[in-house]
Amino acid sequence: MGATKPQDSRASDPDVRFTELDLALVEALQAAPRAPWSRIGRALGIDATTAARRFERLRAAGLVWVTAYDAAESVTVAHVDVRCRPRHLEAVTRALTRLPWVFSVDETVGDFDLFLSVAAADLPSLGRSVNRTIGAMRGVRATRTRLCITLYGEGGDWRMRAMEPAGRAELSAARTRRRTVYSTHMHDRPAPEDQALMTLLGGNGRLGYTELGAATGMSEHAARRRVQRLIRDGRTTLRCDLAHPLAGLSTMVLYRGHVPHTHAEATGNALARMEEVRLCVSVSGPHNLLVMVWLHGLHAVDPFEALLAERFPHLTVGDRTVALRSPKRMGWLLDDVGRATGRVPLGLPPS
């Protein structure tokens, strides 16, 4: 994780929108974020130049970006609900998005005003950061923290599902989801060279090895070897993200539910395989399962919940929260329609 200074914002073209081919391109990059353009193009039935040009057009408009971040098991992660005083919400939100260890921020409707995803090196550091930094902010009335325990599926596993089956097979798009237990303390920090590479990949996950080497002062061969090892060893996660409201997924809902311990793993794994689910994680507290979904509108909420009730009889939903907007996702600053306008490199709070 890197420095805390935000990058400069990019102006987004309001006229740029997704086409069906664009959405298929997104799925191709979700399946293989660093694949050569020749391979991406072959999966989509277009040439490499067209694939690269389309991606650059979408990236420049803030509609699509490829990023990298530390693997779940390497850090302590929690979700924090924040209740703000009237008229302070905007200022609090702005301050929170600038913190490198608050990697995602969602404005919500419910008992709390904000839903945060935060990272720390260990439990004491997490407690200090939440209580002394977030809790002490002017305008914050209350916080509620839920520690993440087991990750069943996250944004890097989610797929747009816009490709033809043959193209999907070309990229071997199906990932093997694995149960991941979060850390309660950081076992060891990556070498400085690896940290530098991960910071660069966080800003552009498709940077070439020549560019990575030049930016870090190492050879192209060394950059290639280190990046491939980080990916192979599961030390870093690469993913392609998009401005989901402009792709027809206008409604984000957070469900907090409870499932008996004996059914927790099977339920978590099955939920993570649903096409609507962006995040499924077991957490501390009375509701031991947190599920985030992207839906095509409020009209899709009732059918989705009916499907939950049918497929998961052991799951009891205790709370349903709808997001109004997402000002930050995995370090990227977003506008009101989800376009990337800048980035705060990910980092951990002081020890």
Secondary structure, 3 states (H helix, E strand, C coil): CCCCCCCCCCCCCCCCCCCHHHHHHHHHHHHCCCCCHHHHHHHHCCCHHHHHHHHHHHHHCCCEEEEEEECHHHCEEEEEEEEECCCCHHHHHHHHHCCCCEEEEEEEECCCCEEEEEEECEHHHHHHHHHHHHCCCCCEEEEEEEEEEEEEECCCCCCCCCCCHHHHHHCCCCCCCCCEECCCECCCCCCHHHHHHHHHHHHCCCCCHHHHHHHHCCCHHHHHHHHHHHHHCCCEEEEEEECHHHHCCCEEEEEEEECCHHHHHHHHHHHHCCCCEEEEEEECCCCCEEEEEEECCHHHHHHHHHHHHHHCCCCEEEEEEEEEEEEEECCEEECCCCCEEEECCCCCCCC
